[in-house]
């Protein structure tokens, strides 16, 4: 039994308004070939298939074309779960049709939870794998809200709710395996944030709740699970050094912070009642680079890249002390008639200038809400010792707004 684990495709995502369909298509084509070459039996996609709840036609075409081509690879089963970027309703709309192709989709938490436990059988009808297809657990799925709760109480309830959900799913899977009387593996899926998880600046990973809420411990995954396939964090990593509890990471860099990061898909293999894991590197399809420094630093690096003759998308951060009104013009002169392209050129500014909107090069979508709030506190000359209660109040307001938004969907 060979299982390929991937997540966080974010189909339709742009980078500073630059579309990335060619990159997505190259990855999906490579994935089809890899599934065939690696003799993969089961494909698991652990959330964030799309970048938005309403993906455009191009993103949908990439997704459905990929699914339609899977039958030619020899892969017998596919399980797809929803992430925090995905719309459960959209993902599950073709659920019955995809089921006929042995493609299982779980967009949101189910009631009863046993519906998230999927038994996969081979062509002879012999059970070969149990998958606990746990999607991204929304706030309303894991706790009840009560008036007057503190942020700390909400946090505790969220963590307890996630742990309880996994315990219930694990119990159902264990009961199913016992009823079958067969030593078949149990694999769990999840889309969440674990305590100590690694992220990088600009990776686009959204807080699932607010601040550090619901950063769960690895102890929520019972030993019943032979492998745990996780999504949400874009850096490939194990959880607390548990080799069989892993984030696969995103398959392409989602931002310039991931530009130097190696990307992988995971192959989990069940042999002699034991699970082993191999990482398969994903070939890069578009080079990204962030250049920071004074003008001589930027100029030297641009000239060096120019000599290489490779297609590179650039983020340029000017850190010189002397303002340069013609910065973009000087960059354009160097990269003219080359495959180099800058997507963003920025000059660090003070909090006051940001809040005064003196420069519109940074949009609100690119800024972290809590950091924006801190900037406002600093601009308002609020004493540092008064920040914590104000931040907690702000986060609680955010949480209430998220609850209202999710209940309306």
Secondary structure, 3 states (H helix, E strand, C coil): CEEEEECCCCECCCECCECCHHHHHHHHHHHHHHHHHCCCCEEEEECCCECCCCCCHHHHHHHHHHHHHHHHCCCCEEEEECCCCCCHHHHHCCHHHHHCCCEEEECCCCCCHHHHEEEEECCCCCEEEEEECCCCCCHHHHCCCCCCCCHHHHHHHHHHHHHHHHHHHHHHHHHHHHHHCCCCEEEEEEECEECCCCCCCCCCCCCCCCCCCCEECHHHCCCCCCEEEEECCCCCEEECCEEEEEECCCCCCCCHHHCCCCCEEEEEEEECCEEEEEEEECCCCCEEEEEEECHHHHHHHHHHHHHHCCCEEEEEEECCCCCCCCHHHHHHHHHCCCCEEEEEEEECCCHHHHHCCCCCCCCHHHCCHHHHHHHHHHHCCCCHHHHHHHHHHHHHHHHHHHHHHHHHC
